[in-house]
Amino acid sequence: MKLVLLLAKAALLMSLGLLAGLHFCTVTSGCSVHVQQPTSFVIWLQIVGMGGIGESLLLVAFCGSCTFLTTISLSAIATNGAMKGGGPYYLIGRALGPEVGVSIGLCFFLGNAVAGALYVLGAVETFLNAVPSAGIFKETVTRVNGTEVAQPIASPSLHDLQIYGIVVTIILCFIVFGGVKMINRVAPAFLVAVLFSLFCIFIGILLARKDHPAAGITGLSLESFKENWSSDYQTTNNAGIPDPDGKIYWNFNALVGLFFPAVTGIMAGSNRSASLKDTQRSIPVGTLAATLTTTGLYLISVLFFGALATREKLLTDRLLTATIAWPFPAIIYIGIILSTLGAALQSLTGAPRLLAAIANDDILPVLNYFKVADGNEPHIATFFTAFLCIGCVVIGNLDLITPTITMFYLLCYAGVNLSCFLLDLLDAPSWRPRWKFHHWSLSLVGALLCIVIMFLISWAFTVVSLALASLIYYYVSIKGKAGDWGDGFKSAYFQLALRSLRSLGADQVHPKNWYPIPLVYCRPWGKLPENVPCHPKLADFANCMKKKGRGMSIFLSIMDGDYHECAEDAKIACKQLSTYIDYKQCEGVAEIVVAPSMTEGFRGIVQTMGLGNLKPNMVIMRYPEIWRRENLTEIPASFVGIINDCIVANKAVVIVKGLDEWPNEYQRQYGSIDLYWIVRDGGLMLLLSQLLLTKESFESCKIQVFCIAEEDSDAEELKADVRKFLYDLRMQAEVIVISMKSWDAQAEQQDESFEAFTGAQQRISNYLAGIKENAHREGTALMADGKPVVVNEQQVEKFLYTTLKLNSTILKYSRMAAVVLVSLPPPPVNHPAYFYMEYMDLLVENVPRLLIVRGYRRDVVTLFT
């Protein structure tokens, strides 16, 4: 098969990337913690000379295992469906979500862009070492005193590196601008040079003899092999030569930093995923084949170099591989230059495509400039990548930047492994990769290896890289556009929710674990501005029912009509309501139900909404204050029907009167929160008052609990009992006891309440006369709201009078209260709904802000720890 075809299918790209990585790392005389300027072909010499053959084999196996496991994870994800451009960013983003994908993707882009500068500097320095006369400025000379014979080592001038580096970067950019076809034409030339230089090195190793072609070379010798088996870590100078006065101390961690860049080419194929014909075949086969081939090559190289020369020769000969190369050393210079240029070309090709893929996903608006249409070359992204690359070349000394690059690569590999781990562990129905040789445990081990290697190389640079990724993540989460890619976290949340739901069961929740789950009824009982699907203050009040935001609200609206005709309108209304909830920063979900009538719709919802113990346990709605003013005669029956349905379904009810005046989070309230605790409600009213105190708007208020005593003599005993009860509940409140006698006296003194009382009496009399006349005319029993009713006029009078007394008491003691909570009386059986609305109107008369609360047959507070 032709080389160009192989390149397009990623196998050749992988081989070129890893072999170029080998060559580049061999020209680095420091490690990624102490990075020096690339000067000669010494990686294996430095590793074997310092760590010995044994630890060098361990090092290769350690780093190779990391990339091998990452390749397994990459193959599994890449074969789980069609893959667009973006390489590892696309894979990680679709598995871990857009925030993680963009943060790791941008770090990987920076790593590729700066790595291109590293490769360019490696090629330029090798060229200047081979042709010193090409230098424009004076060379730097380093005296080496740590050997038997001191040797001067010449290093190219920093200005020469900068000038030549900029020129080379510009030339490579022109090749990249030529597109994929141009890159495919020039790439085989780099690969051939790499393979031929390796061939010459190994032929030279086999032909080497004792002190030939240079002193210190033993040829393949068992004695040298034994001598070089153990480690001999030393200090070196900045040129990487042993020196007792050197400032750089080598150990296994430093060797990991030196070697790991040699295995960072595994994303070469996936970086160009958009240009591959069959990603699901090319990426796994090409990546895995290249990984195994180069890892095997590294292991063989350790064994050969360890048996080739003495330890002193390995540590001091700056160009040993060129010395032994067959037939002459110049081939090695050419191989190093072309391999590093090939790797630089690979970085300048992959990085812009990665940036363009991130921009095309439209997550960050700031990246819109780098968008590119399908099939077009990312020219703007290439310009930006070249600018970064040239900037790093101008810096020249990349001691501080290079370790961070390695961290970015490792961060990307960890992201790929974590993505496969999450997808494999969750095993969603959509997880069906063609690559079958994978397991979540392998991916987890691969991710842990990446983290371990990061800290082995440098904990400081690990923290820096993680901090940068975290900052990008935070920025994306705030400024980025929401994107639902079906990532693994959503699947994890779903499975966790299912498990949690099953573990909760359907048994009664213990009071210590009780959370309010309000069903917020959005029917406004009146008109709202256009495009406002819910009363704004209703969302604010729903937030007051949660402690520190914990809990979920369900916002319900009922659409009258036929379901088949209104289904699409209901979807639009639901989306509008959901958007409004998000705008009000209220944690909850929106539900729109289509029903023939509001009563039928609510009755169905109150029976079926929720699952297990995650059903709504509280209904919140606005009090219909406008029903009489607007002459909305259908409201009483609907209102009473909702309350009766809630009682039958065992749901708590909270009715808000004065919703228009309900404070938002910025309107601080003073005064008291007054509770008129008349009937046992499981402690719900007490709990709601405590929840109100957790909000900034009510935190300055105090709680007052009002109780009713039969006789004055019972007041003190009742007060003591209530105080003890509140103390056991860990609630601070002032207890006020009102006797029935003072209650009766107070009712007669309240002229404003008494006026409302007489008005309610008159309206009830007129309504009763009307239904009696209808019943007499039609010859039927008394009917109201379409069903028979039984009216006991004395009982009606008693209800009105009791309501009058309660309203008068509230006006006497709580006129200046921030909010008043009072028990909701149940609708009397067989009374017309109109009568109940009159009772309720009399109860709320002249009270500006009132919560009418009815608990249910469960305790929501407990005395016990």
C-alpha positions in Angstrom: 0.0 0.0 0.0 1.2 3.5 -0.8 2.8 5.6 2.0 0.4 8.4 1.4 -2.6 6.1 1.8 -1.2 4.8 5.0 -0.6 8.3 6.2 -4.2 9.2 5.5 -5.3 6.3 7.6 -3.2 7.4 10.6 -0.8 4.5 11.0 2.0 6.3 9.2 1.2 9.5 11.1 1.5 7.6 14.4 4.8 6.0 13.4 6.2 9.4 12.3 5.0 11.1 15.4 6.5 8.6 17.8 9.8 8.2 16.0 10.1 12.0 15.7 9.3 12.2 19.4 12.2 9.7 20.0 14.6 11.8 17.9 13.6 15.0 19.6 13.9 13.6 23.1 17.3 12.3 22.1 18.6 15.7 21.4 17.5 17.0 24.8 20.3 17.1 27.3 18.1 17.9 30.3 14.9 16.5 31.5 11.5 18.1 31.4 12.1 19.4 34.8 15.4 20.9 33.9 15.0 21.5 30.2 18.1 22.5 28.3 18.7 23.5 24.7 18.7 20.5 22.3 22.3 19.7 21.6 22.9 16.1 20.6 21.5 12.6 20.3 21.7 11.5 23.9 18.4 10.3 25.4 19.3 6.7 25.6 22.9 7.5 26.6 21.6 9.8 29.4 18.9 7.3 30.5 21.1 4.2 30.4 24.2 6.0 31.7 22.3 7.3 34.8 19.6 4.8 35.4 21.3 1.7 34.2 19.7 -1.0 32.0 17.4 -2.3 34.7 15.8 1.0 35.6 15.8 2.1 32.0 13.7 -1.0 31.0 11.4 -0.3 34.0 11.1 3.3 32.8 10.2 2.3 29.2 7.7 -0.2 30.5 6.2 2.3 32.9 5.7 5.1 30.3 4.8 2.6 27.6 2.1 1.1 29.8 0.6 4.6 30.2 0.4 5.2 26.5 -0.7 1.6 25.7 -3.6 1.8 28.1 -4.5 5.2 26.8 -4.4 3.8 23.3 -6.8 1.0 24.4 -9.2 3.7 25.8 -8.8 5.8 22.7 -9.6 2.9 20.4 -12.8 2.0 22.3 -14.2 5.6 22.3 -13.2 6.2 18.7 -15.0 3.1 17.5 -18.3 3.9 19.3 -19.7 6.0 16.4 -18.8 8.5 13.8 -16.0 10.9 14.9 -15.8 14.5 13.7 -12.7 16.7 13.8 -11.1 17.6 17.0 -9.4 14.4 17.9 -9.1 13.9 21.7 -11.2 17.1 22.4 -14.1 15.6 20.5 -13.8 12.3 22.4 -13.4 13.8 25.8 -16.1 16.5 25.3 -18.7 14.0 24.2 -17.8 11.7 27.1 -17.2 14.2 30.0 -19.2 17.2 28.8 -18.4 20.5 27.1 -16.7 22.1 30.1 -14.2 19.3 30.6 -13.8 18.9 26.9 -13.0 22.5 26.2 -10.7 22.9 29.2 -8.6 19.9 28.3 -8.9 20.6 24.6 -7.5 24.1 24.9 -4.7 22.8 27.1 -3.9 20.1 24.6 -3.9 22.8 21.8 -1.4 24.9 23.8 0.7 21.8 24.3 0.8 21.1 20.6 1.5 24.7 19.6 4.4 25.1 22.0 5.7 21.6 21.2 6.0 22.7 17.6 8.4 25.4 18.8 10.3 22.8 20.7 10.7 20.6 17.7 11.8 23.6 15.5 14.4 24.6 18.1 15.6 21.0 18.1 16.0 20.9 14.3 17.7 24.3 14.2 20.2 23.5 17.0 21.1 20.2 15.4 21.7 22.0 12.1 23.9 24.7 13.7 25.9 22.0 15.6 26.5 20.1 12.3 27.3 23.3 10.4 28.9 25.8 12.9 29.8 28.2 10.0 26.1 28.8 9.4 25.9 30.6 12.7 25.6 34.4 12.5 26.5 35.1 16.2 29.2 33.8 18.4 28.8 30.3 19.9 28.6 29.7 23.7 31.4 27.5 25.0 30.9 25.2 28.1 33.9 23.8 29.9 33.4 20.3 31.2 35.5 19.4 34.3 33.8 16.3 35.5 35.6 13.9 33.1 39.2 12.7 32.9 39.9 14.9 29.9 38.2 18.3 30.0 36.4 19.1 26.7 34.9 22.3 25.5 31.3 22.0 24.2 30.1 24.6 21.8 26.5 25.6 21.8 24.7 27.8 19.2 24.0 31.4 20.1 20.4 32.1 21.3 20.0 34.7 18.6 20.9 32.2 15.9 18.3 29.8 17.3 15.7 32.6 17.2 16.4 33.8 13.7 16.6 30.3 12.1 13.7 29.1 14.2 11.4 31.9 12.9 12.4 31.2 9.3 11.8 27.4 9.7 8.4 28.0 11.4 7.3 30.3 8.5 8.3 27.7 5.9 6.4 24.9 7.8 3.4 27.2 8.0 3.4 27.6 4.2 3.4 23.8 3.9 0.4 23.7 6.3 -1.4 26.3 4.3 -1.1 24.1 1.3 -3.6 21.8 2.9 -3.7 18.0 3.6 -2.6 17.1 0.1 0.6 19.2 0.5 1.3 17.6 3.9 0.8 14.1 2.5 3.3 14.8 -0.2 6.1 16.0 2.1 5.4 13.7 5.1 6.9 10.5 3.6 10.2 12.3 3.1 10.4 12.9 6.9 9.5 9.3 7.6 12.1 7.8 5.2 14.8 9.9 6.8 13.8 8.7 10.3 13.7 5.1 9.3 17.0 5.3 7.4 18.8 7.0 10.3 17.5 4.4 12.7 18.7 1.7 10.3 22.2 3.3 10.2 22.4 3.5 14.0 21.6 -0.2 14.5 23.9 -1.3 11.7 26.6 0.8 13.4 25.9 -0.8 16.7 26.3 -4.3 15.2 29.6 -3.3 13.4 31.1 -1.6 16.5 34.2 -3.1 18.1 36.3 -2.4 21.1 37.6 1.2 20.8 36.3 1.3 17.3 35.2 3.7 15.9 36.1 5.6 19.2 37.6 5.1 22.6 35.1 3.9 25.2 33.1 1.8 22.8 33.2 -1.9 23.6 30.9 -3.2 20.9 28.0 -5.5 22.1 29.7 -6.8 25.2 28.3 -8.8 28.1 30.8 -7.2 30.4 29.5 -3.7 29.5 26.0 -5.0 29.9 26.7 -6.2 33.5 28.6 -3.0 34.3 25.7 -0.8 33.1 22.9 -2.8 34.6 22.6 -0.9 37.9 22.0 2.8 38.3 24.5 5.5 38.9 22.8 8.8 39.4 25.0 11.9 39.4 24.9 15.7 39.2 25.4 17.4 35.9 25.9 20.9 34.6 23.6 22.7 32.3 25.0 20.9 29.3 24.0 17.5 30.8 27.6 16.4 31.4 28.5 14.9 34.8 30.1 17.5 37.0 30.6 17.3 40.8 29.8 21.0 41.0 26.7 20.7 38.8 23.4 22.0 39.9 21.2 19.4 38.3 20.8 16.1 40.2 19.3 13.2 38.3 17.0 10.5 39.7 14.3 8.2 38.4 11.7 11.0 38.4 14.0 13.2 36.3 14.5 10.4 33.8 10.7 10.0 33.6 10.5 13.7 32.6 13.3 13.2 30.1 11.8 10.2 28.4 8.1 10.7 28.4 8.0 13.2 25.5 9.2 10.3 23.4 5.8 8.6 23.8 3.5 11.6 23.3 2.7 11.0 19.7 -0.3 8.7 20.2 -2.8 11.4 19.3 -1.3 12.0 15.9 -4.0 10.1 14.1 -7.0 11.3 16.1 -5.8 14.9 15.7 -6.6 14.6 12.0 -9.8 12.6 12.5 -11.7 14.8 10.1 -9.3 13.9 7.3 -9.4 10.2 7.8 -11.6 8.0 5.5 -12.5 5.4 8.2 -11.7 6.6 11.7 -13.2 3.6 13.3 -10.6 1.4 11.6 -7.6 3.7 11.1 -7.3 5.1 14.6 -7.2 1.9 16.6 -5.1 -0.1 14.2 -2.6 2.7 13.4 -2.3 4.0 16.9 -1.9 0.6 18.5 0.5 -0.7 15.9 2.7 2.4 16.2 2.6 2.3 20.0 3.7 -1.4 20.2 6.3 -0.9 17.5 8.0 2.1 19.1 7.8 0.7 22.6 9.6 -2.4 21.3 12.1 -0.2 19.6 12.7 1.6 22.8 13.3 -1.6 24.8 15.7 -2.9 22.2 17.6 0.4 22.2 18.0 0.2 26.0 19.6 -3.2 25.7 21.8 -2.3 22.8 23.1 1.0 24.2 23.7 -0.6 27.6 25.9 -3.3 26.0 27.7 -0.9 23.6 29.9 1.3 25.6 31.3 2.1 29.1 29.1 4.2 31.4 31.6 7.2 31.2 31.3 7.1 27.4 27.5 7.0 27.6 27.5 10.1 29.9 30.2 12.2 28.2 30.0 11.6 24.5 27.6 14.2 23.2 27.2 12.5 19.8 27.9 8.8 20.4 25.1 7.6 18.1 26.5 9.7 15.3 30.0 8.3 16.1 28.9 4.7 15.7 26.5 5.3 12.8 27.2 3.5 9.6 28.5 4.6 7.1 29.2 8.2 8.4 27.8 10.5 11.1 26.2 13.1 8.8 23.3 10.7 8.3 22.3 11.1 11.9 22.3 14.9 11.7 20.0 14.7 8.7 17.7 12.2 10.5 17.5 14.3 13.6 16.7 17.5 11.6 14.1 15.8 9.4 12.4 13.9 12.2 12.1 17.0 14.4 10.8 19.0 11.4 8.3 16.2 10.7 7.1 16.4 14.3 6.9 20.2 14.1 4.8 19.9 11.0 2.6 17.4 12.7 2.0 19.8 15.6 1.4 22.8 13.3 -1.1 20.6 11.4 -3.0 19.1 14.4 -3.2 22.2 16.7 -5.1 24.5 14.3 -7.6 21.7 13.5 -8.1 21.1 17.2 -8.7 24.8 17.8 -11.1 25.0 14.9 -13.1 22.0 16.1 -13.5 23.7 19.6 -14.6 26.9 17.9 -17.1 25.1 15.6 -18.9 23.6 18.6 -19.9 27.2 19.5 -19.3 26.7 23.2 -17.1 29.8 23.8 -18.2 32.9 21.8 -14.6 34.3 22.1 -13.4 31.5 19.8 -15.8 32.3 17.0 -13.0 33.9 14.9 -11.5 30.4 14.5 -14.6 28.8 13.0 -14.2 27.0 9.7 -16.7 25.5 7.3 -16.6 21.7 6.7 -13.9 20.8 4.2 -12.0 24.1 4.4 -8.6 24.6 5.9 -8.4 26.4 9.3 -6.3 29.3 8.1 -7.0 31.7 10.9 -6.4 29.0 13.5 -3.1 28.2 11.7 -2.0 31.9 11.8 -2.7 31.9 15.6 -0.9 28.7 16.1 2.1 30.0 14.1 2.0 33.2 16.2 2.3 31.1 19.4 5.0 28.9 18.0 7.1 31.9 16.8 6.6 33.6 20.2 8.0 30.5 22.0 10.9 30.3 19.4 11.7 33.9 20.2 11.9 33.0 23.9 14.5 30.4 23.0 14.9 29.0 26.5 11.8 26.9 27.2 12.9 25.6 30.7 9.6 26.8 32.2 7.3 26.1 29.4 8.3 22.6 28.3 7.3 20.8 31.6 3.8 22.3 31.3 3.6 20.9 27.8 4.2 17.4 29.0 1.6 18.0 31.7 -0.9 19.1 29.1 -0.3 15.9 27.1 -0.7 13.8 30.3 -3.8 15.7 31.2 -5.3 14.9 27.8 -4.4 11.2 28.2 -5.9 11.1 31.6 -9.1 12.7 30.1 -9.3 10.0 27.4 -8.9 7.2 30.0 -11.4 8.8 32.3 -13.9 9.1 29.4 -13.6 5.4 28.6 -13.7 4.5 32.3 -16.9 6.4 32.7 -18.6 5.1 29.6 -17.5 1.6 30.2 -18.6 1.6 33.8 -22.0 3.1 33.1 -22.5 0.8 30.1 -25.4 2.8 28.6 -27.3 1.1 25.7 -25.6 3.5 23.3 -22.1 2.2 24.4 -21.3 -0.4 21.7 -17.7 0.2 20.6 -16.4 -2.0 17.7 -13.1 -2.3 19.6 -13.8 -5.1 22.1 -10.5 -5.3 23.9 -11.2 -2.9 26.7 -12.4 -2.8 30.3 -13.1 0.0 32.7 -10.4 -1.2 35.1 -7.7 -0.8 32.4 -8.9 2.8 31.7 -8.9 3.6 35.4 -5.3 2.3 35.8 -4.3 4.3 32.7 -5.8 7.5 34.2 -4.0 6.9 37.6 -0.7 6.3 35.8 -1.1 9.6 34.0 -1.6 11.4 37.3 1.3 9.5 39.0 3.6 10.4 36.1 2.6 14.1 36.3 3.5 14.3 40.0 6.7 12.2 39.4 7.9 14.7 36.9 7.1 17.8 38.9 4.4 18.4 41.4 4.7 22.2 40.9 4.1 22.1 37.2 1.3 19.6 37.8 -0.4 22.1 40.1 0.1 24.8 37.5 -1.4 22.8 34.6 -4.4 21.6 36.8 -5.0 25.2 37.9 -5.0 26.4 34.3 -7.4 23.7 33.2 -9.6 24.5 36.2 -9.6 28.2 35.3 -10.7 27.4 31.7 -13.3 25.0 33.1 -14.7 27.8 35.4 -14.7 30.3 32.5 -16.5 27.9 30.2 -19.1 27.1 32.8 -19.8 30.8 33.3 -19.4 32.3 29.8 -19.9 29.2 27.6 -23.1 28.3 25.9 -24.9 25.2 27.2 -24.4 22.1 25.0 -26.1 18.8 25.5 -23.9 16.1 23.9 -25.2 13.2 25.8 -22.0 13.0 27.9 -21.2 10.4 30.4 -21.9 12.6 33.4 -25.6 12.9 32.4 -25.7 9.1 32.1 -24.1 8.9 35.6 -26.6 11.3 37.0 -29.4 9.3 35.5 -28.2 6.0 36.9 -27.5 7.6 40.3 -31.0 9.0 40.4 -32.5 5.6 39.6 -30.5 3.9 42.3 -31.3 6.7 44.8 -35.0 6.4 43.9 -35.0 2.6 44.4 -33.1 3.0 47.7 -35.7 5.5 49.0 -38.5 3.1 48.3 -42.1 4.0 48.8 -42.2 3.9 52.6 -42.9 7.0 54.7 -40.0 9.4 54.9 -38.6 9.9 58.4 -39.1 13.5 59.6 -35.4 14.0 59.8 -35.1 13.3 56.1 -38.1 15.3 55.0 -37.6 17.9 52.3 -40.3 20.1 50.9 -41.0 19.2 47.2 -43.4 21.9 46.2 -45.7 21.6 43.3 -46.1 25.3 42.3 -49.4 25.9 40.6 -48.7 28.7 38.1 -52.3 29.5 37.2 -52.3 33.2 38.0 -56.0 33.7 38.9 -55.8 36.8 36.7 -53.9 38.3 33.9 -50.1 38.4 33.6 -47.9 40.3 31.1 -47.3 38.7 27.8 -44.6 36.0 27.7 -44.6 35.7 31.5 -45.9 32.1 32.2 -45.7 32.4 36.0 -46.1 35.1 38.5 -42.6 36.4 39.2 -43.1 36.4 43.0 -44.3 32.8 42.9 -40.8 31.7 41.9 -39.3 33.9 44.6 -41.6 32.3 47.2 -40.8 28.8 45.9 -37.1 29.5 46.7 -38.1 30.4 50.2 -39.3 26.9 50.7 -35.8 25.5 50.4 -32.9 25.5 52.8 -29.7 26.7 51.1 -31.2 25.8 47.7 -31.7 22.2 48.5 -34.7 20.6 47.1 -36.7 20.7 43.8 -39.7 22.6 42.7 -42.2 21.5 40.1 -43.8 24.3 38.3 -47.2 23.2 36.9 -49.5 24.9 34.4 -52.7 23.4 33.0 -53.8 24.2 29.5 -57.5 23.8 28.7 -58.3 21.9 25.5 -57.9 18.7 23.6 -54.5 17.0 24.0 -54.2 16.0 20.3 -54.9 19.6 19.3 -52.8 21.3 21.9 -49.8 19.0 22.2 -47.4 21.2 20.2 -48.6 24.4 22.0 -48.0 22.6 25.3 -44.4 21.8 24.3 -43.8 25.4 23.4 -45.4 26.6 26.7 -43.3 24.1 28.7 -40.1 25.4 27.1 -41.1 29.0 27.8 -41.9 28.1 31.4 -38.6 26.3 31.8 -36.7 29.2 30.4 -38.5 31.5 32.8 -37.6 29.3 35.8 -33.9 29.4 34.8 -34.2 33.2 34.4 -35.5 33.4 38.0 -32.7 31.2 39.2 -35.1 28.8 40.7 -34.1 25.1 40.8 -37.0 23.2 39.4 -38.7 21.6 36.4 -41.6 22.8 34.3 -44.6 20.7 33.5 -47.5 21.6 31.2 -50.6 19.4 31.3 -53.4 19.5 28.7 -56.8 18.7 30.1 -60.5 19.4 29.3 -60.7 21.5 32.4 -58.4 22.8 35.1 -60.1 20.6 37.8 -59.6 17.4 35.9 -56.0 18.3 34.9 -55.1 19.1 38.5 -56.8 15.9 39.8 -54.7 13.8 37.4 -51.5 15.6 38.3 -51.9 15.3 42.1 -52.4 11.6 41.7 -49.6 10.7 39.3 -46.9 13.3 39.5 -43.5 12.0 40.8 -42.0 8.6 41.5 -41.9 6.8 44.9 -40.9 9.2 47.6 -39.9 11.9 45.1 -43.5 12.9 44.6 -44.5 16.5 45.4 -45.6 16.7 49.0 -46.8 20.3 49.0 -48.9 22.4 46.7 -48.2 26.1 46.5 -50.6 28.6 44.8 -51.7 32.1 44.9 -54.8 33.2 46.7 -57.4 34.4 44.2 -57.9 37.8 45.6 -59.5 39.1 42.4 -62.3 36.6 42.0 -65.1 38.9 43.3 -63.7 42.1 41.8 -63.4 40.5 38.3 -66.7 38.5 38.9 -64.9 35.3 38.1 -67.7 33.0 39.2 -65.8 29.8 38.2 -63.0 30.4 40.6 -64.7 29.3 43.9 -65.4 25.8 42.6 -61.9 25.4 41.1 -60.2 26.7 44.3 -62.2 24.4 46.6 -61.7 21.5 44.3 -57.9 21.9 44.4 -57.9 22.0 48.2 -60.1 18.9 48.5 -58.0 17.0 46.0 -54.9 17.9 48.0 -56.5 16.7 51.2 -57.6 13.4 49.6 -54.1 12.9 48.1 -52.5 13.8 51.4 -50.6 16.8 50.1 -49.8 19.8 52.2 -51.2 23.1 50.9 -49.6 26.6 51.2 -51.7 29.5 49.8 -50.0 32.9 49.5 -52.1 36.0 50.0 -50.4 39.3 49.1 -48.1 37.7 46.5 -47.6 41.0 44.7 -45.9 42.4 47.8 -43.8 39.3 48.6 -40.2 40.5 49.0 -37.4 39.4 46.8 -33.9 38.5 48.1 -32.8 42.1 48.2 -35.7 43.5 50.2 -34.9 43.0 53.8 -37.8 42.6 56.2 -38.1 43.6 59.9 -40.6 42.7 62.5 -41.9 39.3 63.2 -43.1 36.1 61.6 -46.3 35.3 63.4 -47.8 31.8 63.5 -51.4 31.2 64.5 -51.1 27.5 65.3 -54.7 26.3 65.6 -54.7 22.8 64.3 -52.1 20.0 64.4 -50.3 20.0 61.0 -47.3 17.8 61.7 -45.1 20.8 62.4 -45.2 22.1 58.9 -46.0 25.7 59.8 -43.1 25.7 62.3 -40.8 24.3 59.7 -41.8 26.9 57.1 -41.1 29.7 59.5 -37.6 28.3 60.1 -37.0 28.1 56.3 -38.1 31.7 56.0 -35.4 32.7 58.5 -32.7 31.1 56.4 -33.4 33.7 53.7 -31.6 37.1 53.7 -34.9 39.0 53.4 -36.3 37.5 56.6 -33.1 36.8 58.6 -33.7 39.9 60.8 -37.2 38.8 61.9 -38.2 36.9 65.0 -40.8 34.2 65.3 -44.0 34.6 67.4 -46.3 31.6 68.0 -49.9 32.3 69.0 -51.9 29.6 70.7 -55.6 29.6 71.8 -56.6 28.5 75.3 -60.1 27.6 76.5 -59.8 29.5 79.8 -57.5 32.0 81.3 -56.4 29.5 83.9 -55.1 27.2 81.1 -52.9 29.9 79.5 -49.7 29.5 81.6 -49.7 25.7 81.4 -50.3 25.8 77.6 -47.5 28.4 77.2 -45.1 26.2 79.2 -45.9 23.1 77.2 -45.5 25.0 73.8 -42.2 26.5 75.0 -40.9 23.1 76.0 -42.0 21.6 72.6 -40.3 24.4 70.7 -37.1 24.0 72.8 -37.0 20.3 71.9 -37.4 21.2 68.3 -34.4 23.5 68.4 -36.6 26.5 67.5 -36.4 29.9 69.0 -39.8 31.6 69.2 -41.8 33.8 71.6 -45.0 32.0 72.7 -48.2 34.1 73.1 -51.4 32.5 74.5 -54.8 34.0 73.8 -57.9 32.9 75.8 -61.3 32.4 74.2 -62.8 35.2 76.3 -60.4 37.9 75.2 -60.8 36.5 71.7 -64.6 37.1 71.8 -64.1 40.6 73.2 -61.6 41.5 70.5 -64.0 40.4 67.7 -66.7 42.8 68.8 -64.2 45.7 68.9 -62.9 45.4 65.3 -65.2 47.6 63.3 -63.3 47.0 60.0 -63.6 43.3 60.4 -67.2 43.5 61.5 -68.0 45.4 58.4 -66.5 42.7 56.3 -68.4 40.2 58.4 -71.8 41.8 57.7 -71.0 42.1 54.0 -70.2 38.4 53.9 -73.5 37.6 55.7 -75.5 39.6 53.2 -73.8 38.0 50.1 -74.3 34.5 51.5 -77.9 35.2 52.2 -78.4 36.5 48.6 -76.6 33.4 47.2 -78.6 31.0 49.4 -81.9 32.7 48.3 -80.9 32.3 44.7 -80.2 28.6 44.9 -83.3 28.1 46.9 -85.4 29.9 44.2 -83.8 27.7 41.5 -84.4 24.6 43.4 -88.1 25.6 44.0 -88.6 26.5 40.3 -87.1 23.3 39.0 -88.5 21.1 41.8 -85.1 19.7 42.9 -82.9 19.7 45.9 -80.6 22.6 46.6 -77.8 22.5 43.9 -74.6 24.5 43.7 -71.6 24.0 41.3 -73.5 21.1 39.7 -74.0 19.0 42.8 -76.4 18.8 45.7 -75.6 20.8 48.8 -77.0 20.8 52.4 -77.1 24.2 54.1 -77.3 24.6 57.8 -77.7 28.3 58.3 -76.6 28.1 61.9 -73.5 26.3 61.0 -72.8 28.9 58.3 -73.2 31.6 60.8 -70.8 29.8 63.2 -68.1 29.5 60.5 -68.4 33.2 59.7 -68.2 34.2 63.3 -65.1 32.0 64.0 -63.4 33.4 60.9 -64.2 36.9 62.1 -62.6 36.2 65.5 -59.5 34.9 64.0 -59.2 37.8 61.6 -59.7 40.3 64.4 -57.0 38.6 66.5 -54.5 38.7 63.6 -55.2 42.4 63.0 -54.7 43.1 66.7 -51.4 41.3 67.3 -49.9 41.0 63.8 -50.7 44.1 61.9 -47.0 45.0 61.6 -45.8 41.5 61.1 -43.5 40.8 58.1 -45.6 37.7 57.3 -48.4 35.8 59.1 -48.9 32.1 58.9 -52.3 30.7 59.8 -53.9 27.2 59.6 -56.1 26.5 56.5 -59.5 25.4 57.5 -60.8 22.5 55.4 -63.8 23.2 53.2 -67.0 22.1 55.0 -68.7 19.1 53.6 -71.7 19.8 51.4 -71.3 23.5 51.7 -71.3 25.5 48.4 -67.8 26.5 47.2 -69.1 30.1 47.2 -69.6 30.0 51.0 -66.0 28.7 51.6 -64.6 31.6 49.5 -66.6 34.0 51.7 -65.1 32.4 54.8 -61.6 32.7 53.3 -62.1 36.3 52.2 -63.1 37.2 55.7 -60.1 35.4 57.1 -57.6 37.3 54.9 -59.4 40.7 55.1 -56.9 43.6 55.7 -54.0 41.3 56.3 -51.4 42.4 53.7 -49.1 39.3 53.6 -50.5 35.9 54.7 -49.6 32.2 54.3 -52.5 29.9 54.8 -51.0 26.5 55.6 -52.5 23.0 55.8 -50.3 20.1 56.8 -50.9 16.4 56.1 -51.0 13.2 58.0 -47.2 13.1 58.5 -44.8 14.8 60.9 -42.2 16.9 59.2 -40.3 17.8 62.4 -39.0 15.5 65.2 -37.8 15.9 68.8 -35.1 13.3 68.5 -31.6 13.4 67.2 
